Amino acid sequence: PPASQNNEQGSTLRDLLTTTAGKLRLGSTDAGIAFAPVYSTGTASSKSGRTMPNILDDIIASVVENKIPPNRAPKINVKSEKSEIKDEPKDDRKFIQDDCSKLYSDIQYSWICDKHVLWLRDHKNNNNWKLFKECWKQGRPVLVSGMHKKMNFSLWKAESISLDFGNQQADILNCKDSIISNTNVKEFWDGFEDVSKRQKIKNGETALLKLKDWPSGEDFKAMMPARYEDLLKSLPLPEYCSPEGKLNLASHLPGFFVRPDLGPRLCSAYGVAATKDHDIGTTNLHIEVSDVVNILVYVGIAKGNGVLSKSGVLKKFEEEDLDDLLRKRLKDSSELPGALWHIYAGKDADKIREFLQKIAKEQGLEVLPEHDPIRDQSWYVNKKLRQRLLEEYGVKTCTVIQFLGDAIILPAGALHQV
């Protein structure tokens, strides 16, 4: 067709969306297309039973009207549907394991956390994404180890960051009482591995501090260009995780969409090993609105009075309900454990929310109607509560130890605390 006609109909999805949306007259029964606007009825937000037209439906209707010839029936790939036509539902987890062992014999991988988490053990394998895709379809977390081997380790040392950016101001969170203060970054980094230089709280106890999302997004790229490039070239599964990845949907949204904050963010925190209370976390239970990849780029070894020895720290890890493969990694002297994660499937969110509200009432806390313990990130679910959650609601905790260089990839909606 002539160029003018082509532009009018929309040569790309973006053109089609914008040109079609521009033609629509809201509230009119004639939108200039073959289908009248679609209205939703009987909703709580509409007393009259009639709301604004659904623009997306109008656009789809336009696409159907303009793009599919009336004499052409849609093609159906019957072959791809065969496996789905069964009298009884299949166990997706078992299906993945059985199928993967045959199809992906060239990939080094294991299943951990009662077969809930895929562990890709060779970060260099270019075929990892094929197996990842099968696991990702089921909304399961994935662990990729060894990412630090691709990175310039000297860039991520605590003293290196302190030396380069110690004069910056940032928000520092006290994880015990959730008090945020704006202070000099050097103060945080000075105490990162030297407990004697850490802040003290009222009773003389050492503060558990977190440098919250500093820096983040465009600030990260502008402030730390060398570290930004080092991180991007070291991302696992670049087809999905890289900003330019061909399967990274969020990066390819049209410009008129509001994109989620894709980071990167630097999250730095002291460990609980130097505190008296080991029932607190540096990241409370919460949900991310987009898929997230978290790489442990550095593990500091704290020194000073009252700090657990390496064997003491390992013992604390071993007290957790761990997968046998994770216990084996703990005994490997070449591995350096740094963070403890508890992960829950998104489908359990309502049960967990109800459980936390019940615990709040038991503790005499006021539970307001608008209060959401997950959204507010007000809870770290300790071992005793995790056991109750299993016994009373049947929700099992997936416990993962993140070692130096491990990348944990979580689907949007998965609950987690660290």
C-alpha positions as a printed Julia matrix, in Angstrom:
418×3 Matrix{Float64}:
   0.0     0.0    0.0
   1.06    3.64  -0.42
   3.19    5.06   2.4
   0.41    7.34   3.63
  -2.02    4.44   3.9
   0.59    2.3    5.61
   1.24    4.95   8.24
  -2.48    5.42   8.77
  -3.07    1.75   9.6
   0.12    1.39  11.62
   3.21   -0.29  10.2
   4.33   -1.37  13.67
   2.53   -2.33  16.87
   3.44    1.05  18.35
   2.05    2.92  15.32
  -1.1     0.82  15.38
  -1.71    1.42  19.08
  -1.14    5.17  18.88
  -3.05    5.82  15.65
  -6.01    3.67  16.68
  -6.15    5.08  20.22
  -6.03    8.59  18.78
  -9.15    7.95  16.7
 -11.28    6.7   19.56
 -13.93    9.04  20.95
 -14.49    8.14  24.58
 -18.14    7.71  25.53
 -19.2     7.33  21.91
 -20.83    4.19  20.56
 -19.09    4.76  17.26
 -15.31    4.66  17.55
 -14.71    4.82  13.84
 -14.2     1.06  13.6
 -16.4    -1.91  12.86
 -16.89   -2.8   16.54
 -18.62   -0.58  19.08
 -16.62    0.21  22.26
 -16.76   -2.53  24.86
 -18.15   -1.54  28.27
 -17.85   -3.5   31.49
 -21.06   -3.86  33.47
 -22.01   -4.61  37.03
 -18.69   -3.55  38.56
 -18.39   -2.08  42.04
 -16.9     1.09  40.59
 -19.85    1.77  38.34
 -23.22    2.45  39.94
 -24.85    2.81  36.54
 -23.4    -0.52  35.41
 -21.55    1.21  32.57
 -17.92    2.39  32.68
 -15.55    4.07  30.26
 -14.9     2.13  27.05
 -12.11   -0.4   27.11
  -9.61    1.12  24.7
  -7.57   -2.08  24.46
 -10.68   -3.98  23.32
 -11.3    -1.31  20.7
  -7.76   -1.63  19.41
  -7.94   -5.42  19.32
 -11.23   -5.18  17.48
  -9.6    -2.85  14.97
  -6.7    -5.24  14.48
  -9.08   -8.14  13.91
 -11.17   -6.11  11.47
  -8.25   -4.72   9.49
  -5.68   -7.48   9.51
  -7.42  -10.88   9.13
  -8.97  -11.59   5.71
 -12.48  -13.05   6.1
 -11.67  -16.12   4.03
  -8.56  -17.1    6.0
  -9.09  -19.33   9.03
  -6.61  -19.04  11.88
  -4.02  -21.8   11.9
  -3.86  -24.07  14.94
  -0.73  -26.0   15.78
  -2.37  -29.25  16.84
   0.93  -30.94  17.6
   1.84  -28.51  20.37
  -1.48  -29.11  22.09
  -1.3   -32.9   22.29
   0.55  -33.07  25.58
  -2.1   -30.9   27.23
  -5.11  -33.12  26.41
  -5.12  -35.53  29.33
  -7.76  -36.79  31.7
  -5.67  -36.0   34.76
  -3.43  -32.98  35.5
   0.3   -33.57  35.24
   2.81  -32.78  37.95
   4.68  -29.87  36.35
   7.63  -30.26  38.68
   8.05  -33.97  37.87
   7.47  -33.27  34.18
  10.25  -30.67  34.13
  12.74  -32.94  35.9
  12.07  -36.0   33.76
  12.07  -34.03  30.53
  15.13  -31.91  31.35
  17.35  -34.86  32.24
  16.95  -36.12  28.67
  16.91  -32.86  26.73
  19.6   -30.88  28.57
  22.29  -33.43  29.34
  24.95  -30.89  28.24
  24.01  -28.46  31.04
  25.37  -28.76  34.59
  22.4   -28.29  36.9
  20.69  -29.61  40.03
  17.34  -29.17  41.77
  17.35  -27.83  45.32
  14.73  -26.94  47.96
  12.59  -30.03  47.41
  12.92  -29.62  43.61
  11.54  -26.09  43.79
  14.68  -24.15  42.76
  16.83  -24.76  39.67
  20.58  -24.48  40.33
  22.66  -23.8   37.2
  26.22  -24.67  38.25
  28.14  -23.53  35.15
  27.58  -19.85  34.45
  29.58  -20.06  31.19
  27.28  -22.55  29.44
  25.61  -20.74  26.54
  22.69  -23.17  26.6
  21.64  -22.35  30.17
  18.82  -20.13  28.94
  17.05  -23.08  27.27
  16.67  -24.94  30.56
  16.0   -21.69  32.42
  13.07  -21.01  30.09
  11.4   -24.32  31.0
  11.78  -23.59  34.73
  10.72  -19.95  34.35
   7.44  -21.0   32.74
   6.51  -22.54  36.08
   7.37  -19.36  38.0
  10.21  -21.0   39.94
  13.31  -19.27  41.36
  16.68  -19.98  39.72
  20.19  -19.92  41.21
  23.28  -19.41  39.01
  26.66  -19.81  40.73
  30.15  -18.5   39.93
  29.27  -15.04  38.58
  32.12  -13.44  40.57
  34.61  -15.3   38.36
  33.66  -12.98  35.49
  33.92   -9.8   37.58
  36.72   -7.46  38.57
  36.7    -8.34  42.27
  38.8    -5.34  43.34
  36.01   -2.96  42.28
  33.58   -4.45  44.79
  35.72   -4.53  47.94
  34.32   -2.49  50.82
  37.47   -0.37  51.17
  37.47    0.35  47.42
  33.91    1.7   47.45
  34.58    3.64  50.67
  37.7     5.2   49.16
  35.93    6.26  45.97
  32.6     7.41  47.42
  33.08    7.91  51.17
  32.17   11.59  51.0
  28.69   10.89  49.58
  25.52   11.26  51.67
  22.95    8.45  51.7
  20.05    6.98  53.69
  21.16    4.34  56.19
  18.54    2.05  57.72
  18.84    0.56  61.21
  17.29   -2.87  60.55
  16.36   -3.45  64.2
  14.11   -0.43  64.72
  13.61    0.68  61.08
  14.96    4.16  61.78
  16.45    5.84  58.7
  19.14    8.49  58.95
  20.95   10.45  56.28
  24.64   10.27  56.92
  28.11   10.05  55.4
  28.64    6.8   53.47
  32.19    6.45  54.86
  30.77    5.89  58.33
  28.87    2.85  57.07
  31.82    1.36  55.17
  34.28    1.91  58.01
  32.21   -0.46  60.13
  31.51   -2.96  57.38
  34.27   -5.35  58.48
  35.4    -3.68  61.72
  32.71   -4.1   64.38
  34.45   -1.69  66.77
  33.7     1.16  64.34
  29.98    0.42  64.08
  27.29    2.61  65.59
  25.87    1.64  68.99
  22.19    1.8   69.87
  20.72    2.79  73.26
  21.64   -0.33  75.24
  25.15   -0.42  73.83
  24.31   -3.11  71.31
  25.93   -2.92  67.87
  23.6    -1.5   65.22
  22.63   -3.62  62.23
  22.82   -1.14  59.37
  21.83   -1.27  55.73
  22.83    1.15  53.0
  19.49    1.23  51.25
  19.55    1.09  47.44
  22.58    3.33  47.09
  23.18    4.12  44.33
  20.24    3.11  42.14
  19.24    3.22  38.47
  20.68    6.1   36.44
  22.6     7.32  39.51
  24.43    3.98  39.6
  25.5     4.31  35.97
  26.54    7.95  36.34
  28.34    7.55  39.67
  29.98    4.16  39.13
  30.47    3.68  35.37
  33.26    1.09  35.75
  31.25   -0.96  38.23
  28.12   -0.59  36.12
  29.89   -2.01  33.07
  31.49   -4.77  35.14
  28.09   -5.78  36.49
  26.35   -5.75  33.1
  28.98   -7.89  31.38
  28.72  -10.4   34.25
  24.94  -10.82  34.34
  23.71  -14.42  34.22
  21.46  -15.54  31.37
  22.01  -12.33  29.38
  19.16  -13.25  27.01
  16.81  -12.53  29.93
  18.79  -10.39  32.39
  20.74   -7.98  30.19
  19.08   -4.64  29.39
  19.59   -5.53  25.73
  18.51   -9.17  26.16
  16.22  -10.35  23.38
  13.92  -12.02  25.94
  13.96   -9.14  28.46
  10.4    -7.94  27.9
  10.6    -4.89  30.2
  13.53   -3.44  28.23
  11.58   -3.6   24.99
   8.35   -1.95  26.09
   7.41    1.0   23.82
   8.46    4.43  25.03
   4.96    5.5   26.05
   4.7     2.71  28.66
   5.62    3.42  32.27
   8.48    1.01  32.84
   9.29   -0.5   36.23
  12.52    0.58  37.9
  15.01   -1.9   36.46
  17.95   -0.7   38.56
  20.64   -1.68  39.03
  20.72   -1.05  42.77
  23.57   -1.62  45.19
  22.24   -3.19  48.41
  24.82   -3.36  51.19
  24.23   -4.51  54.76
  26.01   -5.7   57.89
  25.49   -9.35  58.8
  23.47  -10.46  61.81
  26.44  -12.54  63.06
  27.74   -9.57  65.06
  24.39   -8.83  66.73
  22.81  -10.37  69.82
  19.46  -10.85  68.1
  19.68  -13.32  65.22
  15.92  -13.2   64.6
  16.08  -10.03  62.54
  16.88   -9.62  58.86
  18.39   -6.96  56.65
  15.48   -7.24  54.21
  12.02   -7.96  55.6
   9.44  -10.11  53.85
   8.2    -8.38  50.69
   7.25   -8.76  47.02
   8.96   -7.2   44.0
   6.71   -5.91  41.21
   9.1    -7.1   38.49
  11.39  -10.09  38.02
  14.66   -9.53  39.86
  18.22  -10.83  39.67
  20.36  -10.4   42.8
  24.12  -11.07  42.59
  26.25  -11.37  45.72
  29.36   -9.48  44.58
  31.21   -9.28  47.92
  31.16  -10.97  51.33
  32.9    -9.11  54.17
  34.53  -10.98  57.05
  33.68   -9.06  60.23
  36.32   -8.75  62.96
  36.01   -7.57  66.55
  34.69   -8.51  69.99
  31.55  -10.63  70.07
  31.72  -11.63  66.42
  31.06  -15.27  65.63
  34.01  -17.22  64.24
  33.74  -18.73  60.77
  32.77  -22.07  62.31
  30.15  -20.29  64.42
  28.65  -18.65  61.35
  28.57  -21.99  59.53
  26.84  -23.54  62.54
  24.13  -20.85  62.35
  23.56  -21.7   58.68
  23.42  -25.42  59.47
  20.62  -24.86  62.0
  18.36  -23.93  59.08
  16.14  -26.38  57.22
  18.58  -26.85  54.34
  18.71  -28.94  51.2
  21.45  -31.61  51.24
  23.24  -29.93  48.32
  23.39  -26.63  50.23
  24.84  -28.44  53.27
  27.47  -29.92  50.99
  28.35  -26.45  49.67
  28.76  -25.2   53.24
  31.5   -27.79  53.81
  33.38  -26.72  50.67
  36.25  -24.47  51.8
  36.32  -22.73  48.4
  32.76  -21.46  48.9
  31.99  -18.32  50.94
  28.39  -18.11  52.29
  27.08  -14.58  52.69
  23.29  -14.35  52.8
  20.34  -16.44  53.97
  17.15  -16.24  51.9
  13.64  -17.46  52.68
  11.44  -17.6   49.58
   7.71  -18.27  49.16
   5.6   -18.79  46.04
   3.29  -15.94  45.05
   0.26  -18.23  45.37
   0.85  -18.37  49.15
   0.72  -14.58  49.61
  -2.85  -14.49  50.96
  -2.17  -17.27  53.48
   1.02  -15.54  54.68
  -0.78  -12.19  54.94
  -3.55  -13.77  57.03
  -0.99  -15.54  59.22
   1.0   -12.34  59.93
  -2.17  -10.43  60.78
  -3.07  -13.19  63.23
   0.39  -13.02  64.83
   0.11   -9.23  65.09
  -3.18   -9.57  67.01
  -1.61  -12.19  69.3
   1.16   -9.71  70.09
  -1.35   -6.96  70.87
  -0.51   -4.91  67.8
  -3.19   -2.8   66.13
  -4.22   -4.26  62.76
  -5.79   -1.53  60.65
  -7.96   -2.41  57.61
  -5.51   -0.68  55.27
  -2.52   -2.4   56.86
  -0.75   -4.96  54.64
   2.17   -6.67  56.41
   3.76   -7.7   53.11
   3.43   -4.39  51.32
   4.62   -2.52  54.42
   7.65   -4.85  54.76
   7.08   -4.86  58.51
   7.93   -8.5   59.28
  10.95  -10.75  59.3
   9.51  -14.25  59.77
  11.82  -15.98  62.27
  12.35  -19.72  62.65
   9.58  -20.19  65.22
   7.05  -18.35  63.02
   8.17  -20.25  59.9
   7.39  -23.49  61.73
   3.94  -22.23  62.72
   3.3   -21.09  59.16
   3.94  -24.65  57.99
   1.89  -26.33  60.72
  -1.11  -23.98  60.66
  -1.31  -22.98  56.99
   0.66  -25.68  55.17
   3.06  -23.09  53.69
   6.61  -24.42  53.38
   9.61  -22.12  53.41
  12.18  -22.45  50.64
  15.54  -21.76  52.32
  18.49  -20.79  50.1
  22.04  -19.85  51.09
  23.56  -17.31  48.73
  27.32  -17.79  48.36
  29.79  -15.3   46.91
  29.09  -14.99  43.18
  25.62  -16.54  43.35
  22.87  -14.9   41.3
  19.35  -15.5   42.59
  16.65  -14.86  39.99
  13.13  -14.44  41.33
   9.89  -14.15  39.35
   7.68  -11.15  40.05
   5.28  -11.91  42.9
   7.59  -14.28  44.78
   7.81  -13.34  48.48
  11.27  -13.26  50.06
  13.29  -12.03  53.01
  17.07  -11.91  53.51
